[in-house]
Amino acid sequence: MSIIKITDQHREALRTLFESTWGSCLMVSRGAVHRLDKLPGFIFYEDEMIKGIITYHLAGKQCEIVSLDSFSENRGIGSSLLNALIELANKEKWQLWLITTNDNTRALHFYQKRGFRLSNIYWNAVDAARKIKPEIPVMSSDGIPIQHEIELVYQKDERG
């Protein structure tokens, strides 16, 4: 098992993974369009296979987590990738934040458990995102309408 920084040699494999996982390499958050296969981030490798990916976009000292994928659930892969980015952000003094949608209860649970706090809700923002990326579904697989973007900001735990 190893966590490494994304390099240009990974771009084609990432493009294929993102297209199969997300239906596209495009991710839209707060109206900004990101090409997942072009972003910096980290890859979790195990047995010479990509088991997880985290990508981010940096604007000044603001670091947006754009995507986090674990291809083997409940094994600590997502947590390991997030911890690698938190460590880098702490070193560089970046403010970490992210956007998820109202239906993504797993992400809301995951991030809040790891020190992220709700900071804003952008009502009906997904309607605007669908104009850019029409493949965003109207309903989640759980039957929840996908409508709003929820922003979470990392707040370092006072305990360390």
Secondary structure, 3 states (H helix, E strand, C coil): CEEEECCHHHHHHHHHHHHHHHCCCEEEECCEEEEHHHCCEEEEEECCEEEEEEEEEEECCEEEEEEEEECCCCCCHHHHHHHHHHHHHHHHCCEEEEEEECCCHHHHHHHHHCCEEEEEEECCHHHHHHHHCCCCCCECCCCCECCCEEEEEECCCCCC
